[in-house]
Structures are given as structure tokens and as C-alpha cells.
Amino acid sequence: MKSLLLAESMKIAKQSKTYYALGAIFLIELLILITAYYQGSTILDLLLDNLKQSFYFEGDLLNGNLIMYIVLNSLWFNVPLILMIVTSGVLTDEYKDGTLQTVMLQAVKKWKFMLAKYVIAVCFTLFVIIFMMISTCVLAYSLFGKGDLVVYLNTLNFFETYDAFHRICLAFASGAIAMVFYCTVSITLAVVIKEAAKTWIASALFLVITNLLLKVDFGLKVVNDYFFPKLIDTWQQLFYYETDWPHILSNNMVLIAYSIALMILGIVVFHKKDIG
Amino acid sequence: MIRLVFILFLFVAQMGAAQSIDADLLQIKERMDGVKQFSATITLNLEVPFINMPTKSAKVNYAQGKKMMFSSSDFVMLPKRGLDFSLSEIFKYPFITVDRGFETRNGKSLKVINVIPTDKRSELALATLYMDVKAKRMVESEINTRKEGSYTLFMQYASVKDILPSYVEATFAIERLKIPLNFMGKDTKIDRKKMRSMETKTGKIKMQITDYDIMYK
């Protein structure tokens, strides 16, 4: 298993797609920073226009914490899309290059081979989120400094610097779990579809549908509470003023369970399928 | 004829009395003017239905004839109205006062007067002031402005001698937020019925004022 993991990590480290993904994420961060630098104050003025009639504001809301929160919002679509494209490639490339047959000719158990792919894809996803968090943290705090965070979620919620940073760190952790879920989905889709382009389309479609279903009220409490599209916004729940910590914890646990179930499903399907 | 002249005399005398500025208000103003400058720490608690904000604190510096200055290491929202302890807003332009008698509030007998500006430039439309004439200080006021709505102020003092309040509660009307859709969180629900009912809400800001450093004239 160790050699399989090592081989998979070598593959992901050597493929150019990995660096394109990291570059793309960094580019998104830069664009957010540039937009915030030039337009951030105007956007905040628009947001707080009504309040300015009654209050003087002392302090700056355009700060590193707000930038971190805006970057976190790329977890809705941009980042999962990039991750799904890269992680599905760990299997679709093997199908395309015909290397899968070569590997299967060795004394490699199919389930171990597939498990190694999932583990490395999950590790890569976590690495990307950590990279995203650290790079944003360095850029945002060095350019914009610290300050209170303002978030609009039904109400205008203000968090003090330390509390905001604490919540942002937890939101990245919770967001990483959602990204791991998307990554396992993309590999499972790759097991079924095999072709890279079709897998990307299916992954993108899954992402869009999941985002759409998030707003749908299914009527049943169990579905509304535990259906996977209802869990992908868990990171955002950390920015409600009255934070429901047990609910956030349970949501993340259920999302981890979904990811494990998808891994098992992918391994079982791969095991039953003919290589060809 | 004599009767008519007498009635006219009484009427003019009444008008003259009504249009003079209340002596107690002038005494309070005089006492406030004795404060050359002061600094203090303000602890703010904001109570607005659509805003959640933790307790904040700020430093306030006041010097007579200058704008009040605030400083804080945090982000703070300070009310535009309600911190005018010197009554400069009222005394900025000519006005008349109308005596409304006495009212008892929290066991205290307070003198009530209406302040009516006589100059069009005044931002004030009408103010009702509740004064503690014994302690020579303001306790409550209801201010109606021409452009910035109405607000009420309630003040408490740490001791009988104090001229500056230790607690101020400002109540004001505030329009609901008009948030562009792209600022909303993904799962933010738009309840139009609720939004319409929230067109204008009452907000309150509670200020504890401590660590006064007052310099008198």
C-alpha cells in the first residue's frame, strides 16, 4: 500500500495539471485582492449606506478578515471545479494512457490501487485548501491589515478580529471537508465514465445541481438536514451570529460519511469492472 | 377702550414671556459651558433588529467649539445624534421655548419645555426637553429634525453633582438595509413580507460612559 501511495503522490506531483490548478487558485485570490483594493470601499459604502445616515463609523471594515471571507466564497464553485478536474484526472489519465492495464498486470490488488488514488486525491485537496488559506492569509493581512469582519446572512453580523480569524480558520477546515466530498464524487464519476472530458462535464453538472438543490426546500426535515446539497454550506454557518456548533459538527460528520460511502462505492464499482 | 388696551397689554406680555428662552435651560447651558474639555471611555451596546454587534468601546475627546472626536482599536458605530452634551446643536440658531409644566419620570419631577427654532437654517424642527431643575441637568429629550428623523435620549448620572452623564440611551428610527443580492450568503432567504414589515425599525444604542477626565473653565 505504501508503494502505491508513493507512486500516486509522484504522479500527482509530476503532472502539469497540479500546478495549473494551484496557479488558477492563486490567480483567483489575486483577482479578489485587486478588486477589493480598488472597489472594496465603494462596495462597503453601498452595503452600509443606510447605516451611515445614523452612525459615524470608526475603523475600517475593508481588512484582511473580509478578504479572507470573500476568498472563502470561492469554495462555492471555482475551487471545487478546479479540484474535481484535477482529481478525476488521477484515474481518467490512466484510462487514456493505457497505463491502467500495465499496473493491473502487476501484483496489485484492485481495491488497494483504487484506495490509494482516493487517499492521494484527498491529500491533494487538503493541500490545496491549506495552500489557499496560507497564501490568502499572508497576502490579505499584509495588504489590508486586521479588523472586524462584517458578513450579511439575513442580518448584518459583526465579528471582532480574533473571533473572525478563529471562525475563518474553522470555515476553511469545514470547507476542506466539502472539497473532499466533491473530490471523492469526481473520482467515483471517473470510475464509471472513464473518459476525462465526459467526467469533467459530469462533475461540473454535479456541482451546479448541488448548488441549485441547496436552496430547494424538500419538505421533509430529514432530507433538508442530511441530503448532501444541504451540507455543503456548513462552512458559511460559522458566520451566523448565533452559531449552532453541534449542528455544524454533525453536518461535517455526515459529509465525511458521504465521502467514505462514495469511496467505498467507487472501489466496489472499480473492483467489479473489467479493465479495458 | 381701557378694557381693550388692558387685554392687548396682557396678550403682548404673554407673547413676550412665551418667546423668551427658558431660564432653567439657560442655567443648564451655562453649567455645560463650564466644561472646557473632557475625555472619557464609552462602552457601546447596539440594539438594532437586523444588526448583530458585540459590545464595543471607544475613547471620546471633546473640546469646546470643536467636533467630538472618537478613537477605537475596533470598528465602532457611534450615533450621529445623542452625544451633543454641550447643547450646541440647540443653541446654534435662535429659538423660542414653551413651558409645558412638570412631569414625573422615575420618581423625579422634571420640567418639560418645547424648543422651537425660529431660524430656517436650523436642522432642528422641534425638541422636547425634560430637565432636572434642581440638579441643573438634562434627563431626557425628544428631538425631531428636519432631515434626519427623530430620536430620543435618556440620560443617567453617577452622582447628584455630575453634569456629564454616565449612561446615555439613544433611540432612533432606522431604515431597513437594502442589500444588493450578490452580497447575500448562498442560503440567505428573502422573505419579502418580512422585509416590507421591516421598512423602518427602531434602533437603540446604550452607552456607558466612564473614566471622565474633565477640564473646567
Interface residues (C-beta under 8 A of the other chain):
Chain A: I43 L46 L47 D49 N50 L51 Q53 S54 F55 Y56 F57 E58 G59 D60 L61 W76 G147 D148 V150 V151 Y152 L153 N154 T155 L156 N157 F158 F159 E160 T161 D163 N211 L214 K215 D233 Q236 F239 Y241
Chain B: P49 F50 I51 N52 M53 P54 A58 F70 S71 S72 S73 D74 F75 V76 M77 L78 P79 K80 R81 E148 F172 I174 E175 R176 L177 K178 I179 P180 F183 M184 G185 K186 D187 T188 K189 G203
